[in-house]
Amino acid sequence: MTDMKLKEDLNPMLLLLFHLMVWIYTVITFLPSYLLSWVSRPDGSFYGSEEERAKRAKARSVLGQPEGPYRAVSSMKKLVTSLHPGVDTLDKMFEYAAMRFPHRDCLGTREVISEEDERQSNGKVFKKVFLGEYRWLSYKDTLTAATHLGSGLAALGQRPKTNIAIFCETRAEWIIAAQACFTYNFPLVTIYSTLGGPAIAHGLNETQVTHIITSRELLETRLKAILTDVPRLQHIIVVDNTPTVWPSYPRGISIHNMAAVQKLGARHENAARERKAPLPSDIAVIIPQTYLLYHTPGEEDTYIGYLPLAHVLELSAELVCVSHGCRIGYSSPQTLADQSTKIKKGSKGDTSVLQPTLMAAVPEIMDRIYKNVMTKVEEMNCVQRTLFILAYNYKLEQLAKGYSTPLCDRLVFRKVRSLLGGRTRVLLSGGAPLSAATQRFMNVCFCCPVGQGYGLTETCGAGTISELWDYSTGRVGGPLVCCEIKLKDWVEGGYRSTDKPHPRGEILIGGPNVTMGYYKKDAKNQEDFFVDENGQRWFCTGDIGEFQEDGCLKIIDRKKDLVKLQAGEYVSLGKVEAMLKNCPLIDNICAYANSDETYVIGFVVPNQKQLLALVDQYGIRGSWEELCNSKAVEELVLRVITEALERFEIPRKIRLSPEPWTPETGLVTDAFKLKRKELKTHYQDDIERMYGGK
């Protein structure tokens, strides 16, 4: 942990004064904090300090073999199949929560008080909103809304075990619609709200849906243009209340407001109709293939939902929150913080109003927060910067010992913590691996653990999970109680379960959480899934991991990311990207290597502020596009990034991109994970140039 310290070049008197204050504070608070670190169990024994708890075994190999299978120490004899006894389907889960917490807040939405267009200095117009307080639906009211919607959909001809699509932004109506489908056994097809027309049409035709749930904005801006390409579609349910009349739409398609469908479902003749409850073996969701890291909530938590609900990270996080009686307040990336693009200057963003205790974020967002805060630290005056660096490094040392730092948290980090509302208890990391530097920064400055685990869509998001008191970096915890993990030798890549000091290999996840497979892809199912001699279903993840002494898993590579260069060296593209994304000069990077070549190349989205400062030092002038297309600037950037990697891993040539990669560009997923195939196609001309073809 010490190698993650900020560089100290400090005034000796300030240094002495700081350490004197810390020493006095430590002496005063030592005995109370020591006693409080020992928490009593129900049976009178003790859990021990956080440091002691972090060292305990999380998992063991069932057979005592290095390849496993490994299980959580609490489920060595039997894997857990449900959160609560008898609650084995998603409809039962929500009914259970509504029965336990009928009057507790469930889903919250901020009222839009006003909207206005704001013209920027560059001529662009941004829509700004002024938002009020959160308005809440109780668990009981949410269940009623979902039940009426499901009944109304059935009255419109939607049949059990027949697919229905949802193409909508993250909002309360999304979860209400999903719960309606779970209750009435309508398999739910989730479609990302950022997809283009052809991809939407393909998804709807592939799954043969006749009904779709969407928003007014997505209907008018994306869905309307491809309706004639989806001949089976008959009913569109719009979650917004206005308008109620929809002219100029193709004949044969009926458009309904959600409120009208709920009113239809509440009629006695529809509500009294017998409902066939789903079985645990029935399909609940057909979801895009994604990758997940996550953590679990407690009953009193408030979760802020803003990531795409079509992604397994957000959907599983919200469903787990609901099952524990948490409340979920909805947001969007454009209204999340006070400085967000749609928030009117002087008004509050969603985190400031909601003050969530739980929040999920993809590493891309955490990396941006890290770089922005550290840039502001560089701009502080000498005294402020000295205090921040001293407090940061001191807190790192205390975290390594398992101690908290309430004085530093209150005096130094409170302002940073307030960026996310000030009450964050756990940050949930999802979508991709989080770098150690960013994780440690979030631990220190936001005064909370960063919950990491590992899972995939193919395992319903479940795999491993880290404990709250485990502040180690680069690890994803031990197996969850619902699954077990094996390591399979990958000889070509040089990973074996007999490796020392830790067994390594491809991660295989088995258990009741493993999905039924890919939709209409039998060959792919045969390749990635198998059932063993005991009837256990397994998924081959393609990720490479190692189990450490305490039963925690560490993700060290990915088979698809490993490229063998012409000279025989293996390069992990993911490792190259993870290392270089910590560079302040880089906002995003995709490393690329051709097996017929001897070196790595890269496509880079530079940080505009940092790059402009760099070129200014060298007297290079030009527009942003001209700078990104300049060979001299490419060479400057290469010079900065060549220090962190092994010789053969360093990109020898790069292409700077003047435009950021967003889900709308089609170059990254909604979780900001790189789409390597699309990036390769997009930069094909540059690949040929960098490898000497042009």
N, C-alpha and C positions, 0 to 999 in steps of 0.2 A: 504493500500500500504506500510505502514511503516514496517510491519512484513516481507517484502521481502528485506529489507536492508541487505547489506553485513556486516559481523561482523567487528566492529571498535576496533582495539587495536593499537592506533596511538600515534606517537610522538606529545606532546602538542604544541611544537613550529611550527611543520609542519601544525598542525590543525589550529593554530592561523593565520599563514601566508595565508593559503588557504581561510579561512573565510574573512580575510581582503581584499584579491584580489576580492573575489566574491562580497563583500559589495561595493567596489569602482565601479566594473563593473555594478552592479545593479543600483546604483545611476545615473551613466552616461546614461544608456540605458533605464531607467524606462519610461520616457515620450514618446519617439518614439515607444517603444513596446506597451505601453498602447493604443496609438492612432491607431496603425496598427491593434490591436486586434479587433477593431470595423470596420467591413466591410460593406460598403453601399449596400443596395439592389437596383435593378433597379428603384423601386418606391420612393427611397429616405429614406426609413426606414433602420434600422440597424439589422444585424444578431446577434450582440453582441459578447462577448468574447467566446473562445472555451469552457471555463468552463460553461458559460451560455447556449450555444448551446447544450452541452452534456446533460444538465438537462431537456431539452424540451421533451415533449411527442412524441414518435415515432409511437405509435399505440394506438388504442382504441377498446373496445368491441363494435361491431355494435349494439347489442341489450342491452348493459349495464349490461349483465350478466357475472359473473366471469369466466364461461366456454367459453365465446366468442360467435361467431367467432370474432377474432381480425383482423383489417385491418390497413395498413399504413394510417396516418392521411390525406395524399394527395389522397387516393383512397377509401374513406369511401363510396362514392356513387356507384362507378363502378371500377371493376378491369381492369388493362391494359392488352391487349392481344398481343401487338407487340411493338418493340423498336421504329419503325418509322411507320407513317400512311401508310397502304396499303402493308407494307412489312411483309407478313404473312407466308412465307416459306423460307427455308434456301437458296434456289437458288436466290430468290429475294433479300435477305439480301446482298449476295456478289455482285450481279449486282448493287445494290444501292451504296455500298461502292466503287466499281470500277468507277461508274459514278461520285461520289463526289470527289474521290482522285485518278484519273487515273495514275498520274505520281509519286505518293508517294511510298516510299519503302514499300513493303508488307512482303515478305518472304526472310530471309537471311540465307546463309550457308557459313561456313568457308572453304576455300580451303585447302586441304591436300598437304603440300609441300614435306614432307618426312615421312617415317615410318621405324622403326628399332626395332629389338628385343633386350631387355636388360635383362641380366642374374642377378638375385638377389643372395645375399650371401647364401640363403638356397637352391639354385639350380633351383628355379622356374624362368621361362622366361616370362616377361611382354612385350607386344607390346607398344612402345612409339611413339607418333606422334608429328610432328612439324607443326603447323597450321598457315595459313596466315590470311589476313583480311576477313571480311564478304563480300560476293557478294550478291547483292540484285535483286529480281524480283519486278517490280512495280505492283500495283494493276491491271492495264490494262493487263500486260503480264501474270500475274497469272490467270486472268479470261480467257484469250485466251488459255493458256496451259490446263486449266480444261475443257473448251468447246471442244477442239480438242480431248482430252482423252476420254471424254464422247461419242463423235461422233464415235471415233475409237472402243470403247467397244461395241457400238450398231452394228457397222459393223462386229464385231466378234461374234454376236449372242446374246449379253446380252439384255434382254427385260425389259421394264418398269414394275415396281411392282414385279420384280423377284430378289431375294436376290443375293448380291455379297459380297465377304469377303475381308477384308484387314487384313493382318498379317505382320506387318512392325514396325520397330523402329520409334521413334518420329523424323520426318524430314520434310522438305518442301514438298516433294513428297506425304507425307501422306495427308496433307491438300488439295493439288491439286487433288489427287485421290478422296478424300471425296467430294470436291466441284463438281467434274465431275459427281459423283453419285447423288448428290442432284439435279443437273441441269437436268439430264436425268431420274430422278425418279427411280433410282436403290436403293432399301433399302440396307443400308450398315451394314454388320455384322462385328463388331470389335472384334479382337482376340488378347489377350495379347501376346507380343513377347517372354515372358518368359515361356509360357506353354510347357508341355511335349507332346510327340507324341500322346498318347491316347486321351488327352483332346482336342488337335487340331482336330483330326479325328472326335471326337464326335461333336464338334461345327460345322464342315463343313457338316457332314451328317445330323445333326438335322435341319440345315437351308437350306439344299438341294441346295447348291451353285454349279454352273458350272464354274464360273470364280473367280479367287483369285488374289489379288494384294499383292506382297511381295518384299523382298529385296534378293539380291544374297546370302548374308550370311545366312539368315534364310531359304532360299530354300535348300541350300546345307547342313546345319547343323541340321535342324529340319523337314522341310516339305518333303524332298525327301524320307525319310525312311517310310513315312506313305501314300504315294500316292496310293498304291494298295488298301489301306483300305478306300479310298474315290472314289467309282466307278463313281459318277456323274461328277467329276471334268474333265473339258475339256481344259480350257485355264488358263495359269499362266502368269501374267504380272509382269515382274521384273523391279523395279524402277531404277536400275543401268543401265548405258549405255553399260557396258561390262560384259561378252562376248556377242556375237551375235549368236553364235552357241552353242547348248546345247545337247551333245550326252549322251547316257546311261540313258535315261528317258523312262518310260513306254509308249508303243504304245497307241495312242489315246489321248495323252496329248500334246498340243501345247504350247511352251514357247515363249513369246514375250518380247522385251524390251519396256519400256514405251515410249521412243522416237519414236519407229517404230509404235506403236499404235496411237500416236498423229499425226504422218505423215499420217497414214491411215485415221484418222478422219478429217484431213485438206483437203483431196481431195474433189473436187467440188461435186461429186455425193453423198458423205457422208455428207459433211457440209451443203448441200442444203436440205437434208432430213428434213421433218417437225418433230419438237420435241413437244411431249405432256408434257406440264408443270405440275408439281405436284400440288396437292390440299393440303390445310392445314390439311385435314383429312388423307392424305397418310402417311405411315410409312417412316421416314427418316433414323433412326438408330436403330439397334438391338444391345444393348450394355451390357457388363457384369454388374451385380448388384453391385453398389458401393455407397459410402457415401461421402458427399461433404461439404466443408466449403470454402467460396470464397469471392471476392470483385470485384468492377468494375473499368474500366480504363477511361482515358481521351484521347483526340485526339492526343496529342503530346507524348504519352508514347511509350517506347520501352519495349517489353515483351520478356523474355527469355524462350523458350520452351524446356523442357528436360524430364518432367514427361511423362508416357505412354499416348499416344493419345487415346488408347483404353479405358482409364479411363474417366469417365464423368467430373472430375475436370479439366483435361487438355483440353479436347475437348471443353467444354463449355467456359473455360477461353479464348481459342484461337479464338473461334467463336465470342465471345463478343468483343475481341480486334479488330478483322477484321471489325466488324460492326461499330466501332468507328474510323476507319482509323489509328489504331496503326500499328507499324511494329513489326514483330516477328522474332527474331534471334534464330536459332536452336543450341542445345547443347546436351550433354548426361551426365549422372552422372560421367562418367569416364574422361570427359574433362571440367567439369564445372569451376573449380578453378585452380589457378596456381599449387596447391599441388595435384591435382587429379591424379589418378593412370595412365592414358594414356598420360598425358602431359609430354613432355621431359623436364628434369631439365633445368632451365634457360629460358624457353619459357613461354608464357602467356596462361592462361586458358580462357575460353569463357567469363566469367563475366568481366574480366579485359579488354578484347578487345571490347565487346559489350556495357558495362556499362549500364545495363538495369535499367529502372525506376520502372518496375513492375516485380515481381518474385513470383511464387507459390512454396510452399515447404510443404511436409508432416511433421507433428510434429516430426516424427522419425529423420528427417534430422536436424530440428531446435534444437532438444534435443542434438544431437551430436555436433553441433556448440557451443551451450551453455556450454556443459561439456568440450570441447576442449579449449575454451577461458578461462574458469575459472581455468582449470589446468595450463594454461600458466601464469595466474595472480598469482597463488600460487608459481610459479617458478621465479617471478620477484624479483629484489632486493628490499630492504626495502622502499626506496624513491619512486620507480615506483609503487609498490603495494599500498603504502599509498595514492599517488595521484589518482590512479585508484579508490580505494574504496571511497575516499572523493568525487570525481566527480560523481561516480555511485549513491551514496546516496543523494547527493545534487540534481542530476537530477531527481531522484525519487520524491523528495519533490516538485520540480518545475512542473513536469508532473501532480501531484495531484492537483496543483493550476491552471493548464491550460496554463502554461508558457513554452517557449522554452529556450534552453541553448546553444546559438551559440558558446560561448567561450569554454565550455567543449567539445562540439562536435568537434571543430576544433583542440584543443590541446590534448585531451585525446582519443576520440573515432574514430578519422579519420582513424587510422590504422586498427581497427576492421572493420569499415564500408567498407574499400577498399577490404575486402575479397569478397564482392559481387559486386565490380565494383565502389563503391563510390557514385553512383547517385540514389540509391534505394529510391523511393518515398513511395511505399506501398509494404509490404510483404503480400502475400496471403496465408493463412493457409488452408490446405485442407487434406481430407482423414480420419481425426479423430479429436477428441477434443484436443486442445492445453493446456498444463498445464499453470497455472497462472505465475509460476516462470519463465518458458521459454519465455512466451509472454512478461513479463515485461523486461527480459534481452534483447530481441530483440528490444523492444521499446527504451531502453536506449542506447545500444551499436551500433545499426544500424541506430539510429536517424530517425526513421520513424514509423508510425503506423503499427500494424499487423492486416490486415483486416480479420475479422472473420464473418462468416455467417453460415447458416445451410441449408442443402438440401440433397436430395438423387437422385439416378438415376431415381427413380419412379416419381420424381417431376421435371425432366429435370435439376436437380442441383439447382433448385430455392426453396427458403423457407424464410429465413430471412437474414438480412445484417446489419453490424454495420457501424456507421458513422465514418469518418476519425478522427474527433475530440473527439471521445469517447474512452478514454484510459482505461476504466474499464476492468477488467479481468473476465473470467468465464462466460461472456454473449455473445450472438450471434446476438444481434441487434433486430430490429423490423421486421415485415413481409414485404416482397417485394411488390411492387405495383401490381404484377400480381397474388397474391394469398392471401388467408385468412387462419387463423389457429384457431382450436378449441382444447380444452382440454377435454379428456374423462376420467371419473373416473376409476381408477384401484384399486378396493377395496382390493383385495388380497395383493397388494404391499403397501397399506396404503397411496395412493395418491388420493386426491379428489379436485374438483374445489372449494369446500367450505373451504379448508385449510387456516389457517392464519399463517403469515401475507400475503402470496401470494397464489393465486389459482394454483393447481398442477394437473397433469394428463398426460395421453398418448397424444402425439402430433398428431393431424390429420390435414393434409394440403389439401386444396381444391382450385380449380381454373383451368384456361385454361392450366396451365403448368403441370398438372397431366397427366402422360403418359397413353397410351392405355392399358397397363397391361403387364404381363409376357408372353413371347413367348411360345405358346403351353402348358400353365399351367393353365387350366381353374379353377381347384379347388383352387389353390393359389390366383388366381384373385378374386374369390368369397370371400375369407378370408380377403384379404388386401385392396380391393377397393370397394367403393359403390357410388351410385348416390342418392342424397337426393331428397326431394319432389319438390325442385326448379330446378332440373336438374343439380345441381352442382356435379361434380365428386370429390371424396375425396380419399385420401390414408392414411391408418393407419400405422404410422411409426414404432411403437414399442418402440420409445424413450419416456422418461418421461421428461417433462419440467415444468417450472413455469414462469408465467408472472409477471414482476415487475411493480412498480407504473408508470414508464415512457413508458410502452408498450414494453420493451425489453424482449426477451425470454432467459431463462437460461436452458441448458440441465443438468439435475441432475441425470439421471439414464437411464438404458435400460432394458426393460422387460426380454430379453434373458440373460442379465448379472446378474440378481438377483437370488441368490440361497438361499433356506431356509435350514439351517442346522438342524441336528437332534434335537437340543435343542430348535428350534423355531426362532432363530435369522436370520434375512435376511442379507446376505452379497452381496454387489455390487462388482463383480469381476473387473469391469472397474475402480471403485474408488480405489481399492487396487493397481491396476497396475499403475494408474495415480500418486498416492502418492509415490510409490516406484521407479518409473522411474526417479524421481528427485534426487535419491541417486547416487552419483558419482560412486559407486561400481557396479551399474547395467546399462548395455546397453539396455537390453530388458527383459521383464518378462511376463509370462502368469500365472495368478492365476487360480486355479482349486478347485472346491469343490463338493463333493458328498453329496446329501441330506440325505443319510443314515449314514453319519459320523458327528463328532462334531467339526471338524476343517478344515481350509483351507490349501492347499499345493501349491507349486509354481514351475515352470520351469524357470530358470534364465540364461540369457546370461550375464556373468560378464564382466566388463571392464578390459581388460588384464593388463593395466598399474597399475590401482588401486588395483587389486587383488594381483598382484605380490608384490606391496609395502606392503600390509597388511600381507601376509604370511611371508614376510621377517622379519617383526617385531616380529613374533612368532617363527622364526627359522625353518619354514616348508620348505622343499626342494622337488623338483620333476619336471618332465616335465609338460607342460601345461595340457595335458590330465590327467596325474596322479593327479594333483592338483584339477581339476574339478571333479574327481571321488573320492576324499578324503572326508570321513565323517567328519574329523576334520575341513577341510576347509568349508564344508557346514555349520557346527555349528558356525564357525567364522562369516560367511556372515549373518547367521540368527541373531546373536547377534547385528550386525550393523543395520539391517533393522527393528528391533522390536520396535523402539521408536516412529515411526510416526503414528501408527494406533491404533484403539480400540482393546481390548484384543481378541475378537472373530474373528477379521478381519486379525490378524497377521498370515501369513503362519507358521505353526508349523514345517513343513519339506519342504525342497527344493531339487531340482536336478539341479546342475550346468551343463551348456552345453558348451563344449569347442569350438563348431562351432557356428558362428553367424547365425541368421535366415534371409535369403534373399529370394526374390521371387523364385529364382532357386531351393531352398530346398523344395518349396511347403508348407512351414509352415506359410508364411505371403503372403498377396496380393502384387500387384505391388505398392500399396500405403503404404506398410509395416504395414497393419492392420492384427492383429492376425487371423489365421484360427483355431478357437478353436477345431473344429472336427478333423482336421488333426493333430494338436498338441496332442490331447488326444490319438489318434491312435499311434502316434510316440513314446509317453512316457508311453504307457500302462503298460509295465513291471515296470516302476518306480512308477506309480500310485499305483499299487498293493503292491509294496514294502513299500511305504510311508504310506499306509493305513493298513499296518500290514499283508497283504496277503502273503508276502514273507519275 
